[in-house]
């Protein structure tokens, strides 16, 4: 089996890693230099990176938020991995076809096992997202997520500068997110997720042919580019989000999100976080493509492909 495609990836990593490291050091140095300027220092003092939430905003992290947070990450793991399998264009080990029913006038579309699995986990992700959005609305926690004051903009700029200088803004996440978090989380829920759903539907077999276009937002090219952008956005968001959670008061952050307690000493958050990682790692091992094929055989007709020589 040829290993030629792996060589360009290795060469890319050879220059990508040091370039990213040098860029990161340069950003930190520039941000710290900016903070020496009196005008910038005054701006940060005026806009510390957070603002008072609306009256009546609930505090804390309820159980439903912890569970939907975990399940969102669980399904995203398989959404991203199956999406990368699809993008790699490697030969799938099997193809799935819906079983033909009596009276069917249209021949079912054949899907690679990666595409079929992608659609399956997306359904799970959407179900979790629906529960999350409903609970946000009925509990009032939407006020923590959605900006309600234009002060979020200068505070987010200030927060970005503070993070870049490795001196993150002071805030109490039990009471409210800081402005930069609020914009990032709101964009993820209200922009990235709907865009992923819309472009995914456009590229899926269920999209009506009469609604397809050769150019513009309903074209294959536009939908694929937008869907690819969302894929890399979620990867980047997950890396940055996890890094900041672990790098800015990990014990308190894990206790609030995983254990629902406002404590910076209890090990419970770490225990639950480790358990969640173990569950995801076990699922990753158990639900590899061969297992996906076995599951697919229970839902449709599967044609296994011979192993490459």
Buried (B, 14 or more C-beta within 10 A) or exposed (E): EEEEEEEEEEEEEEEEEEEEEEEEEEEBEEBBEBBEEEEBEEBBEEBBBBBEBEEEBBEBBEEBBBBBBBBBBBBBBBBBBBBEBBEEEEEBBBBBBBEEEEEEEEEBEBBBBBBBBBBBBBEBBBEBBEBBBEBBEEBEBBBBBBBBEEBBEBBBBBBBBBBBBEEBBEBEBBBBBBBBBBBBBBEBBEEBBEBBBBBBEBBBEEBEEEEEEEEEEEBEEBBBEBBEBBBEBBBEBBEEBEEBBEEEBBBBBBBBBBBBBBBEEBEBBBEBBEEBEEEBEEBEEEBEBEEBBEBBEEEBBBEEEEEEE
